[in-house]
Amino acid sequence: MESLQSIQGVSLTHNMMEDLARMTAPWPEGKIFVIFDENTFHHCWPLVRGFRPLNENRFVILKSGEANKSIDQVIRAWELLGTNEIDRSSMIINIGGGMLTDLGGFLASTIKRGVAFINIPTTLLAMVDASVGGKSGFNFRGLKNEIGVIREPQHVFIHLPFLRTLAPQEVLSGFAEMLKAGLIADRNLWNDLKGFDPEAWDEVRLSDLVWRSVLVKKRIVDADLHETGLRKALNFGHTIGHALESEALRRGNPVPHGYAVAWGMVFEAHLSGLRLGLSDGAIREITDVVNKFYGPVPAELIDSDLLISWMRSDKKNSDNQLNFTLLGDIGTCRVNCIATEEEIRSLLSR
Ligand code: GLY
């Protein structure tokens, strides 16, 4: 591989076309299918399309947007893939953000009981989180990623130039998952992220920070792909974050995933103080960094009853218990921490 950085299953590449040509060489042209959404077909495919000639009959262009992460799109794509004679020796290339790599991974994992697939994430969130680790699926009955499977891609190619067209809000949304990676497992990464300005666009520094964040995620999923224990570390900030995200969506005023996670990390840092003795200094530091990048949590989202009921419907929680990953210190965490409803209420009313 000519990549800048590479480990088993993931590369950070500045030679996207060469690396992709090499990786897909064993598959004849007629066996390769490409899944995009409308945006990535127009904005990202031009950066890749020269890697080898492909038959455009085998392109599947999905509708973009979280509302389209649905069974209807899955059925439409299954039909297109079937009509164009996908078989078990085919290869699917998914090009897009987290919604697309989640849907494309699900399609690849289910059609013909599973074909090989490559993820090419085009948003920061997908690069550092969604495209790595094999979680895939779609939303159902109003619940995010309610139906899905865990099955890893053959490879993930991370190519920073895709990010140049993203809105600053989208970059910041992915940046929150990088902050999380530092907080749960790598204090040096956290320290370097704290002083970084994602909007200043220093691609060399950003690629180093992206790669170190991916290494945190990959190390965790390699140890616990099916989330029986350690992988829950990646849920730091997400128990409350998902509830905030769902509540914002219900109010018709959605917030980007990463913003909700960042605000969730502040609440869960406070809970870490209560439960694991995370120091006041560390809690203040986390709060200041999140405020600097994301501002304070919108007051209208803080409705304890509603947030607790969202948490109860989250698949992270079972047996009527609310499950958290909490920090013992910056850079170390503990999974399966249970908090009572009273503790969460007191946290939300601070
Ligand atoms: N996004 C969290 C995980 O992949 O487990």
Residues whose N, C-alpha, C, O or C-beta is under 5 A from the ligand:
A	BS01	LIG	D129 V132 G133 K135 R231 L234
